[in-house]
Amino acid sequence: MDAAATPLPDLVLWRVDGCHLCEETTAIVEQLLEQRAAAGRATPRLVVRRIAEDPAVERALFEQVPVLEIEWRRLPLAVRPGPIRAFLDAAYG
């Protein structure tokens, strides 16, 4: 199968309701994804999830939100554009 036709793994943002850092991270990620798309780079679908929806995830990630996740890789405390950009570049090229 053509690699270009292979769907990218989703970019998951784990967040907590009422978290201002989560709101800021959402805006940063959306901007970075727009930049990637405009440059013709691989751009995943952003899936936003609330940690409260999964008790195991809530226990594991509560003190680390916002957390970005791509398959098995995680970027805890994802609040700055530089590390988020590097995380996306490492995962999607």
Buried (B, 14 or more C-beta within 10 A) or exposed (E): EEEEEEEEBBBBBBBBEEBEBBEBBBEBBEEBBEEBEEEEEBBBEBEBBBBEEEEEBBEBBEEBBBBBBBEEEBBBBBBEEEEBBEBBEEBBE
